């Protein structure tokens, strides 16, 4: 889930999907991602699926054999806690070296070679001897092979666009991994997600842009989500709304906003919305003068604040202060 306290509909939908797999004799396994773990100590929602035996939780780093495959998984590890896991990584690396079949490791971490701003580990920090590294955390699809690892490191990405990615055209899906032979093979399966488009136009060209949008989405079966960014002078909201209303029926949601010339020229934020988190981190480092403080602000404090979880945000601050005092005592 994208939040630690998802609504009831999302919980039930996920349960039904896992139940269908179980009824068809397909087992599934999971670990906890960053957004599954509440900053207030409470039982994570996904544990429900483990307790109901719809899926099996394997996030404690304990390797086990399943149908000739060695499986191991770690829940999301905070960057400040990585060093505490070095011994455990070495242990499962040793166990994996003694297993003759395929070995799969599940983790929810950013690898620096994939994204230097979201990176929490180097590929050289990963436990070796695994033939497939099933990764979470990064929202874009990517696969890389490294000479020091026995298998690919694969990020399937998110299965839907998230708020941090913004509105854009993007393909989403997952990997189907064939491990029937000695060499495994990955096959990308694209999901039929709802189209999302972002358009930018000058106010005086609005009517033409609306016509172009209408033509583009007329043949799409699933109603898309449309974002329209408008810049110009003497803009009248009523006229914009009148134009928007002509395509409203063709969309699931169509919204617009006025942008200034300065914002329009900021290509990092508008032309590459998936890089917003990275840019926020860089700006925070510049403002705070510390990567550690920026990491705390963006990755620890911002998530609960953006979802109006004031109690969780307060708990994060207090916990960070307690850690600070302990470090000072040392």
C-alpha atoms as a printed R data frame, in Angstrom:
    type eleno elety resid chain resno       x       y       z
1   ATOM     1    CA   UNK     A     1   0.000   0.000   0.000
2   ATOM     2    CA   UNK     A     2   1.077   3.624  -0.444
3   ATOM     3    CA   UNK     A     3   0.111   4.510   3.147
4   ATOM     4    CA   UNK     A     4   0.308   2.496   6.397
5   ATOM     5    CA   UNK     A     5  -3.437   2.942   7.009
6   ATOM     6    CA   UNK     A     6  -5.188   2.189   3.669
7   ATOM     7    CA   UNK     A     7  -8.969   2.423   3.414
8   ATOM     8    CA   UNK     A     8 -11.209  -0.591   3.785
9   ATOM     9    CA   UNK     A     9 -11.870  -0.957   0.058
10  ATOM    10    CA   UNK     A    10  -8.163  -1.279  -0.728
11  ATOM    11    CA   UNK     A    11  -7.658  -3.823   2.061
12  ATOM    12    CA   UNK     A    12 -10.561  -5.984   0.846
13  ATOM    13    CA   UNK     A    13  -9.534  -5.756  -2.828
14  ATOM    14    CA   UNK     A    14  -6.039  -6.950  -1.966
15  ATOM    15    CA   UNK     A    15  -7.426  -9.739   0.204
16  ATOM    16    CA   UNK     A    16  -9.703 -10.940  -2.600
17  ATOM    17    CA   UNK     A    17  -6.800 -10.995  -5.082
18  ATOM    18    CA   UNK     A    18  -4.552 -12.979  -2.727
19  ATOM    19    CA   UNK     A    19  -7.435 -15.317  -1.900
20  ATOM    20    CA   UNK     A    20  -7.932 -16.084  -5.604
21  ATOM    21    CA   UNK     A    21  -4.261 -16.993  -5.924
22  ATOM    22    CA   UNK     A    22  -4.496 -19.256  -2.893
23  ATOM    23    CA   UNK     A    23  -7.644 -20.961  -4.208
24  ATOM    24    CA   UNK     A    24  -5.764 -21.738  -7.417
25  ATOM    25    CA   UNK     A    25  -2.835 -23.255  -5.496
26  ATOM    26    CA   UNK     A    26  -0.539 -20.293  -6.209
27  ATOM    27    CA   UNK     A    27   1.466 -19.281  -3.153
28  ATOM    28    CA   UNK     A    28   2.652 -15.717  -2.644
29  ATOM    29    CA   UNK     A    29   5.181 -14.074  -0.358
30  ATOM    30    CA   UNK     A    30   5.627 -10.497   0.815
31  ATOM    31    CA   UNK     A    31   7.817  -8.117   2.780
32  ATOM    32    CA   UNK     A    32   6.943  -4.701   4.210
33  ATOM    33    CA   UNK     A    33   7.756  -1.626   2.158
34  ATOM    34    CA   UNK     A    34   8.433   1.882   3.386
35  ATOM    35    CA   UNK     A    35   4.763   2.894   3.342
36  ATOM    36    CA   UNK     A    36   3.555  -0.292   5.043
37  ATOM    37    CA   UNK     A    37   5.428   0.542   8.236
38  ATOM    38    CA   UNK     A    38   3.744   3.099  10.477
39  ATOM    39    CA   UNK     A    39   5.953   5.518  12.363
40  ATOM    40    CA   UNK     A    40   3.650   4.986  15.324
41  ATOM    41    CA   UNK     A    41   4.254   1.493  16.677
42  ATOM    42    CA   UNK     A    42   1.288  -0.564  15.491
43  ATOM    43    CA   UNK     A    43   0.643  -3.837  13.682
44  ATOM    44    CA   UNK     A    44   1.131  -3.377   9.910
45  ATOM    45    CA   UNK     A    45  -2.060  -3.999   7.907
46  ATOM    46    CA   UNK     A    46  -0.443  -6.593   5.556
47  ATOM    47    CA   UNK     A    47   0.043  -8.947   8.527
48  ATOM    48    CA   UNK     A    48  -3.683  -9.673   8.179
49  ATOM    49    CA   UNK     A    49  -3.008 -11.551   4.925
50  ATOM    50    CA   UNK     A    50  -0.319 -13.644   6.627
51  ATOM    51    CA   UNK     A    51  -2.572 -14.482   9.577
52  ATOM    52    CA   UNK     A    52  -5.408 -15.489   7.232
53  ATOM    53    CA   UNK     A    53  -2.894 -17.614   5.276
54  ATOM    54    CA   UNK     A    54  -3.666 -15.799   2.013
55  ATOM    55    CA   UNK     A    55   0.031 -14.936   1.670
56  ATOM    56    CA   UNK     A    56   3.231 -15.548   3.640
57  ATOM    57    CA   UNK     A    57   5.271 -12.815   5.319
58  ATOM    58    CA   UNK     A    58   9.040 -13.340   4.884
59  ATOM    59    CA   UNK     A    59  10.488  -9.947   5.831
60  ATOM    60    CA   UNK     A    60  12.640 -11.008   8.781
61  ATOM    61    CA   UNK     A    61  15.667 -12.083   6.754
62  ATOM    62    CA   UNK     A    62  15.363 -15.804   7.508
63  ATOM    63    CA   UNK     A    63  16.103 -17.958   4.414
64  ATOM    64    CA   UNK     A    64  13.904 -20.997   3.771
65  ATOM    65    CA   UNK     A    65  13.443 -23.512   0.982
66  ATOM    66    CA   UNK     A    66  10.275 -23.594  -1.115
67  ATOM    67    CA   UNK     A    67   9.889 -26.162  -3.905
68  ATOM    68    CA   UNK     A    68  13.654 -26.322  -4.390
69  ATOM    69    CA   UNK     A    69  14.078 -22.530  -4.325
70  ATOM    70    CA   UNK     A    70  15.822 -20.637  -1.538
71  ATOM    71    CA   UNK     A    71  13.784 -17.573  -0.544
72  ATOM    72    CA   UNK     A    72  14.753 -14.725   1.772
73  ATOM    73    CA   UNK     A    73  13.374 -11.253   2.356
74  ATOM    74    CA   UNK     A    74  14.027  -8.098   4.347
75  ATOM    75    CA   UNK     A    75  11.531  -5.403   5.260
76  ATOM    76    CA   UNK     A    76  12.442  -1.823   4.407
77  ATOM    77    CA   UNK     A    77  15.668  -0.904   6.215
78  ATOM    78    CA   UNK     A    78  16.266   2.749   7.032
79  ATOM    79    CA   UNK     A    79  19.501   4.165   5.704
80  ATOM    80    CA   UNK     A    80  20.762   4.881   9.214
81  ATOM    81    CA   UNK     A    81  20.246   1.217  10.179
82  ATOM    82    CA   UNK     A    82  21.982  -0.416   7.196
83  ATOM    83    CA   UNK     A    83  25.240  -1.030   9.074
84  ATOM    84    CA   UNK     A    84  23.373  -3.131  11.661
85  ATOM    85    CA   UNK     A    85  22.434  -5.627   8.946
86  ATOM    86    CA   UNK     A    86  25.939  -6.348   7.628
87  ATOM    87    CA   UNK     A    87  26.290  -9.536   9.684
88  ATOM    88    CA   UNK     A    88  22.851 -10.785   8.658
89  ATOM    89    CA   UNK     A    89  23.652 -10.102   5.000
90  ATOM    90    CA   UNK     A    90  26.851 -12.130   5.409
91  ATOM    91    CA   UNK     A    91  24.909 -14.985   7.015
92  ATOM    92    CA   UNK     A    92  22.338 -15.354   4.230
93  ATOM    93    CA   UNK     A    93  25.104 -14.911   1.638
94  ATOM    94    CA   UNK     A    94  26.833 -17.931   3.166
95  ATOM    95    CA   UNK     A    95  23.593 -19.952   3.267
96  ATOM    96    CA   UNK     A    96  22.855 -19.077  -0.376
97  ATOM    97    CA   UNK     A    97  26.313 -20.265  -1.460
98  ATOM    98    CA   UNK     A    98  25.455 -23.780  -0.253
99  ATOM    99    CA   UNK     A    99  22.120 -24.029  -2.091
100 ATOM   100    CA   UNK     A   100  22.265 -25.654  -5.519
101 ATOM   101    CA   UNK     A   101  18.973 -24.332  -6.947
102 ATOM   102    CA   UNK     A   102  17.720 -20.835  -7.647
103 ATOM   103    CA   UNK     A   103  17.956 -18.293  -4.840
104 ATOM   104    CA   UNK     A   104  15.659 -15.262  -4.644
105 ATOM   105    CA   UNK     A   105  16.142 -12.258  -2.372
106 ATOM   106    CA   UNK     A   106  13.319  -9.749  -1.792
107 ATOM   107    CA   UNK     A   107  14.199  -6.249  -0.581
108 ATOM   108    CA   UNK     A   108  12.648  -2.790  -0.497
109 ATOM   109    CA   UNK     A   109  15.693  -0.534  -0.901
110 ATOM   110    CA   UNK     A   110  17.014   2.065  -3.304
111 ATOM   111    CA   UNK     A   111  20.262   1.025  -5.001
112 ATOM   112    CA   UNK     A   112  22.601   3.910  -5.832
113 ATOM   113    CA   UNK     A   113  23.470   2.573  -9.295
114 ATOM   114    CA   UNK     A   114  19.778   2.889 -10.203
115 ATOM   115    CA   UNK     A   115  19.087   6.252  -8.557
116 ATOM   116    CA   UNK     A   116  21.843   8.197  -6.812
117 ATOM   117    CA   UNK     A   117  19.383  10.388  -4.900
118 ATOM   118    CA   UNK     A   118  17.129   7.581  -3.652
119 ATOM   119    CA   UNK     A   119  20.032   5.190  -3.133
120 ATOM   120    CA   UNK     A   120  20.470   3.661   0.313
121 ATOM   121    CA   UNK     A   121  22.788   0.817  -0.693
122 ATOM   122    CA   UNK     A   122  25.450   0.174  -3.297
123 ATOM   123    CA   UNK     A   123  25.032  -2.998  -5.347
124 ATOM   124    CA   UNK     A   124  28.233  -4.201  -3.647
125 ATOM   125    CA   UNK     A   125  26.403  -4.062  -0.286
126 ATOM   126    CA   UNK     A   126  23.829  -6.640  -1.388
127 ATOM   127    CA   UNK     A   127  24.233 -10.239  -0.192
128 ATOM   128    CA   UNK     A   128  25.914 -12.238  -2.959
129 ATOM   129    CA   UNK     A   129  25.128 -15.699  -4.362
130 ATOM   130    CA   UNK     A   130  21.463 -15.002  -5.199
131 ATOM   131    CA   UNK     A   131  20.220 -15.642  -8.738
132 ATOM   132    CA   UNK     A   132  17.450 -13.016  -8.618
133 ATOM   133    CA   UNK     A   133  17.020  -9.808  -6.611
134 ATOM   134    CA   UNK     A   134  13.331  -8.808  -6.451
135 ATOM   135    CA   UNK     A   135  13.386  -5.145  -5.467
136 ATOM   136    CA   UNK     A   136  10.865  -2.561  -4.372
137 ATOM   137    CA   UNK     A   137  11.023   1.176  -3.515
138 ATOM   138    CA   UNK     A   138  11.800   2.785  -6.899
139 ATOM   139    CA   UNK     A   139   8.697   3.516  -8.984
140 ATOM   140    CA   UNK     A   140  10.244   3.163 -12.453
141 ATOM   141    CA   UNK     A   141  10.946  -0.164 -14.161
142 ATOM   142    CA   UNK     A   142  14.614  -1.105 -14.449
143 ATOM   143    CA   UNK     A   143  16.858  -4.181 -14.509
144 ATOM   144    CA   UNK     A   144  20.629  -4.300 -14.173
145 ATOM   145    CA   UNK     A   145  23.221  -7.061 -14.053
146 ATOM   146    CA   UNK     A   146  26.418  -6.698 -12.030
147 ATOM   147    CA   UNK     A   147  29.560  -8.796 -12.398
148 ATOM   148    CA   UNK     A   148  29.819  -9.280  -8.627
149 ATOM   149    CA   UNK     A   149  26.266 -10.688  -8.339
150 ATOM   150    CA   UNK     A   150  24.964 -14.018  -9.658
151 ATOM   151    CA   UNK     A   151  21.664 -12.641 -10.953
152 ATOM   152    CA   UNK     A   152  19.830  -9.515 -12.097
153 ATOM   153    CA   UNK     A   153  18.639  -6.771  -9.757
154 ATOM   154    CA   UNK     A   154  15.083  -6.035 -10.904
155 ATOM   155    CA   UNK     A   155  12.726  -3.177 -10.078
156 ATOM   156    CA   UNK     A   156   9.250  -3.757 -11.576
157 ATOM   157    CA   UNK     A   157   8.222  -0.295 -10.370
158 ATOM   158    CA   UNK     A   158   4.821   0.768  -9.093
159 ATOM   159    CA   UNK     A   159   1.778  -0.785 -10.764
160 ATOM   160    CA   UNK     A   160   0.016   2.603 -10.866
161 ATOM   161    CA   UNK     A   161   1.214   6.190 -11.009
162 ATOM   162    CA   UNK     A   162   1.601   7.598  -7.519
163 ATOM   163    CA   UNK     A   163   1.165  11.185  -6.366
164 ATOM   164    CA   UNK     A   164   4.937  11.708  -6.214
165 ATOM   165    CA   UNK     A   165   5.250  10.788  -9.904
166 ATOM   166    CA   UNK     A   166   2.663  13.318 -11.065
167 ATOM   167    CA   UNK     A   167   0.382  13.031 -14.102
168 ATOM   168    CA   UNK     A   168   2.199  11.647 -17.142
169 ATOM   169    CA   UNK     A   169   2.161   8.971 -19.800
170 ATOM   170    CA   UNK     A   170   3.793   5.894 -18.319
171 ATOM   171    CA   UNK     A   171   3.784   2.142 -18.779
172 ATOM   172    CA   UNK     A   172   3.303   0.066 -15.648
173 ATOM   173    CA   UNK     A   173   3.584  -3.657 -15.070
174 ATOM   174    CA   UNK     A   174   5.507  -6.485 -13.434
175 ATOM   175    CA   UNK     A   175   8.103  -9.150 -14.183
176 ATOM   176    CA   UNK     A   176   7.277 -12.762 -14.903
177 ATOM   177    CA   UNK     A   177  10.432 -14.717 -14.068
178 ATOM   178    CA   UNK     A   178  11.040 -18.150 -15.593
179 ATOM   179    CA   UNK     A   179  13.221 -20.239 -13.275
180 ATOM   180    CA   UNK     A   180  12.512 -23.615 -14.889
181 ATOM   181    CA   UNK     A   181  16.046 -23.766 -16.295
182 ATOM   182    CA   UNK     A   182  19.506 -23.129 -14.925
183 ATOM   183    CA   UNK     A   183  19.488 -19.610 -16.359
184 ATOM   184    CA   UNK     A   184  16.456 -17.574 -15.322
185 ATOM   185    CA   UNK     A   185  14.609 -15.362 -17.804
186 ATOM   186    CA   UNK     A   186  12.615 -12.208 -17.082
187 ATOM   187    CA   UNK     A   187   9.562 -11.228 -19.107
188 ATOM   188    CA   UNK     A   188   7.943  -7.824 -18.717
189 ATOM   189    CA   UNK     A   189   4.123  -7.949 -18.449
190 ATOM   190    CA   UNK     A   190   2.476  -4.589 -19.091
191 ATOM   191    CA   UNK     A   191  -0.698  -3.805 -17.154
192 ATOM   192    CA   UNK     A   192  -3.727  -2.128 -18.675
193 ATOM   193    CA   UNK     A   193  -3.649   0.948 -16.456
194 ATOM   194    CA   UNK     A   194  -5.811   4.022 -16.845
195 ATOM   195    CA   UNK     A   195  -4.192   6.557 -19.228
196 ATOM   196    CA   UNK     A   196  -2.998   9.820 -17.690
197 ATOM   197    CA   UNK     A   197  -1.961  12.837 -19.759
198 ATOM   198    CA   UNK     A   198  -0.510  16.222 -18.892
199 ATOM   199    CA   UNK     A   199  -0.758  19.106 -21.378
200 ATOM   200    CA   UNK     A   200   0.679  22.616 -21.322
201 ATOM   201    CA   UNK     A   201  -0.768  25.488 -23.344
202 ATOM   202    CA   UNK     A   202  -0.880  29.245 -23.729
203 ATOM   203    CA   UNK     A   203  -4.207  30.795 -22.719
204 ATOM   204    CA   UNK     A   204  -4.846  32.161 -26.216
205 ATOM   205    CA   UNK     A   205  -4.301  28.669 -27.665
206 ATOM   206    CA   UNK     A   206  -6.645  26.973 -25.210
207 ATOM   207    CA   UNK     A   207  -9.441  26.221 -27.683
208 ATOM   208    CA   UNK     A   208  -7.034  24.566 -30.145
209 ATOM   209    CA   UNK     A   209  -5.410  22.573 -27.344
210 ATOM   210    CA   UNK     A   210  -8.796  21.322 -26.131
211 ATOM   211    CA   UNK     A   211  -9.595  20.139 -29.661
212 ATOM   212    CA   UNK     A   212  -6.253  18.311 -29.858
213 ATOM   213    CA   UNK     A   213  -6.906  16.657 -26.497
214 ATOM   214    CA   UNK     A   214 -10.377  15.596 -27.620
215 ATOM   215    CA   UNK     A   215  -8.967  13.982 -30.756
216 ATOM   216    CA   UNK     A   216  -6.220  12.211 -28.812
217 ATOM   217    CA   UNK     A   217  -8.551  10.640 -26.248
218 ATOM   218    CA   UNK     A   218 -11.554   9.963 -28.514
219 ATOM   219    CA   UNK     A   219 -10.440   6.415 -29.355
220 ATOM   220    CA   UNK     A   220  -9.352   5.463 -25.812
221 ATOM   221    CA   UNK     A   221 -11.640   2.885 -24.218
222 ATOM   222    CA   UNK     A   222 -10.877   3.736 -20.588
223 ATOM   223    CA   UNK     A   223 -11.616   7.322 -19.657
224 ATOM   224    CA   UNK     A   224  -8.279   9.049 -18.961
225 ATOM   225    CA   UNK     A   225  -7.169  11.510 -16.299
226 ATOM   226    CA   UNK     A   226  -6.214  14.859 -17.824
227 ATOM   227    CA   UNK     A   227  -4.098  17.643 -16.352
228 ATOM   228    CA   UNK     A   228  -3.989  20.962 -18.211
229 ATOM   229    CA   UNK     A   229  -1.404  23.612 -17.321
230 ATOM   230    CA   UNK     A   230  -2.226  27.070 -18.658
231 ATOM   231    CA   UNK     A   231  -0.067  30.170 -18.820
232 ATOM   232    CA   UNK     A   232  -0.774  33.643 -20.129
233 ATOM   233    CA   UNK     A   233  -2.208  37.022 -19.176
234 ATOM   234    CA   UNK     A   234  -5.747  38.238 -18.388
235 ATOM   235    CA   UNK     A   235  -6.880  34.678 -17.802
236 ATOM   236    CA   UNK     A   236 -10.593  34.214 -17.126
237 ATOM   237    CA   UNK     A   237 -11.492  31.116 -15.158
238 ATOM   238    CA   UNK     A   238 -15.053  30.983 -16.527
239 ATOM   239    CA   UNK     A   239 -13.782  30.739 -20.100
240 ATOM   240    CA   UNK     A   240 -11.351  27.985 -19.155
241 ATOM   241    CA   UNK     A   241 -14.097  26.028 -17.422
242 ATOM   242    CA   UNK     A   242 -16.367  26.423 -20.442
243 ATOM   243    CA   UNK     A   243 -13.687  24.929 -22.701
244 ATOM   244    CA   UNK     A   244 -12.893  22.144 -20.241
245 ATOM   245    CA   UNK     A   245 -16.572  21.186 -20.053
246 ATOM   246    CA   UNK     A   246 -16.509  20.157 -23.732
247 ATOM   247    CA   UNK     A   247 -14.225  17.207 -22.939
248 ATOM   248    CA   UNK     A   248 -15.382  16.494 -19.383
249 ATOM   249    CA   UNK     A   249 -17.585  13.576 -20.452
250 ATOM   250    CA   UNK     A   250 -14.619  11.923 -22.196
251 ATOM   251    CA   UNK     A   251 -12.518  11.856 -19.031
252 ATOM   252    CA   UNK     A   252 -12.643  10.303 -15.591
253 ATOM   253    CA   UNK     A   253 -11.181  13.506 -14.229
254 ATOM   254    CA   UNK     A   254 -10.031  16.677 -15.963
255 ATOM   255    CA   UNK     A   255  -8.431  19.462 -13.952
256 ATOM   256    CA   UNK     A   256  -6.502  22.593 -14.806
257 ATOM   257    CA   UNK     A   257  -4.177  25.036 -13.137
258 ATOM   258    CA   UNK     A   258  -2.553  28.317 -14.044
259 ATOM   259    CA   UNK     A   259   1.236  28.378 -14.119
260 ATOM   260    CA   UNK     A   260   3.590  31.323 -14.341
261 ATOM   261    CA   UNK     A   261   6.310  31.717 -16.951
262 ATOM   262    CA   UNK     A   262   8.917  31.051 -14.261
263 ATOM   263    CA   UNK     A   263   7.310  27.743 -13.316
264 ATOM   264    CA   UNK     A   264   6.894  26.819 -16.968
265 ATOM   265    CA   UNK     A   265  10.628  27.248 -17.512
266 ATOM   266    CA   UNK     A   266  11.406  24.876 -14.623
267 ATOM   267    CA   UNK     A   267  11.752  21.741 -16.717
268 ATOM   268    CA   UNK     A   268  12.865  19.605 -13.782
269 ATOM   269    CA   UNK     A   269   9.443  19.888 -12.164
270 ATOM   270    CA   UNK     A   270   7.120  19.938 -15.158
271 ATOM   271    CA   UNK     A   271   8.816  18.048 -17.957
272 ATOM   272    CA   UNK     A   272  10.172  15.330 -15.676
273 ATOM   273    CA   UNK     A   273   7.627  14.901 -12.855
274 ATOM   274    CA   UNK     A   274   9.132  11.561 -11.804
275 ATOM   275    CA   UNK     A   275  12.243  13.450 -10.659
276 ATOM   276    CA   UNK     A   276  10.374  15.673  -8.203
277 ATOM   277    CA   UNK     A   277  11.418  13.616  -5.168
278 ATOM   278    CA   UNK     A   278  15.056  13.737  -6.287
279 ATOM   279    CA   UNK     A   279  14.888  17.487  -6.823
280 ATOM   280    CA   UNK     A   280  13.262  18.023  -3.427
281 ATOM   281    CA   UNK     A   281  16.074  16.066  -1.819
282 ATOM   282    CA   UNK     A   282  18.757  18.132  -3.586
283 ATOM   283    CA   UNK     A   283  17.059  21.398  -2.594
284 ATOM   284    CA   UNK     A   284  16.770  20.177   0.999
285 ATOM   285    CA   UNK     A   285  20.474  19.314   1.117
286 ATOM   286    CA   UNK     A   286  21.302  22.814  -0.140
287 ATOM   287    CA   UNK     A   287  18.967  24.436   2.393
288 ATOM   288    CA   UNK     A   288  19.920  22.324   5.414
289 ATOM   289    CA   UNK     A   289  23.563  21.722   4.565
290 ATOM   290    CA   UNK     A   290  23.329  18.047   5.465
291 ATOM   291    CA   UNK     A   291  22.283  14.915   3.584
292 ATOM   292    CA   UNK     A   292  21.304  13.281   6.879
293 ATOM   293    CA   UNK     A   293  18.980  16.153   7.823
294 ATOM   294    CA   UNK     A   294  17.550  16.291   4.296
295 ATOM   295    CA   UNK     A   295  16.907  12.556   4.358
296 ATOM   296    CA   UNK     A   296  15.053  12.935   7.666
297 ATOM   297    CA   UNK     A   297  12.978  15.863   6.385
298 ATOM   298    CA   UNK     A   298  11.992  14.321   3.036
299 ATOM   299    CA   UNK     A   299  11.765  10.612   3.793
300 ATOM   300    CA   UNK     A   300  10.734  10.581   7.454
301 ATOM   301    CA   UNK     A   301   8.866  13.786   8.259
302 ATOM   302    CA   UNK     A   302   7.261  14.784   4.956
303 ATOM   303    CA   UNK     A   303   5.196  11.584   4.307
304 ATOM   304    CA   UNK     A   304   3.020  11.841   7.452
305 ATOM   305    CA   UNK     A   305   2.675  15.613   7.068
306 ATOM   306    CA   UNK     A   306   1.433  15.372   3.470
307 ATOM   307    CA   UNK     A   307  -1.321  12.976   4.580
308 ATOM   308    CA   UNK     A   308  -2.201  15.170   7.592
309 ATOM   309    CA   UNK     A   309  -1.003  12.555  10.082
310 ATOM   310    CA   UNK     A   310   0.071  15.075  12.706
311 ATOM   311    CA   UNK     A   311   0.389  12.528  15.518
312 ATOM   312    CA   UNK     A   312   2.713  10.363  13.413
313 ATOM   313    CA   UNK     A   313   4.776  13.407  12.396
314 ATOM   314    CA   UNK     A   314   5.113  14.419  16.052
315 ATOM   315    CA   UNK     A   315   6.186  10.877  16.929
316 ATOM   316    CA   UNK     A   316   8.838  10.992  14.185
317 ATOM   317    CA   UNK     A   317  10.251  14.255  15.571
318 ATOM   318    CA   UNK     A   318  10.298  12.982  19.156
319 ATOM   319    CA   UNK     A   319  11.939   9.707  18.147
320 ATOM   320    CA   UNK     A   320  14.576  11.584  16.156
321 ATOM   321    CA   UNK     A   321  15.230  13.824  19.177
322 ATOM   322    CA   UNK     A   322  15.663  10.760  21.413
323 ATOM   323    CA   UNK     A   323  18.156   9.287  18.929
324 ATOM   324    CA   UNK     A   324  19.987  12.626  18.861
325 ATOM   325    CA   UNK     A   325  20.300  12.631  22.672
326 ATOM   326    CA   UNK     A   326  21.634   9.060  22.684
327 ATOM   327    CA   UNK     A   327  24.276   9.995  20.112
328 ATOM   328    CA   UNK     A   328  25.311  12.999  22.218
329 ATOM   329    CA   UNK     A   329  25.714  10.833  25.320
330 ATOM   330    CA   UNK     A   330  28.029   8.497  23.397
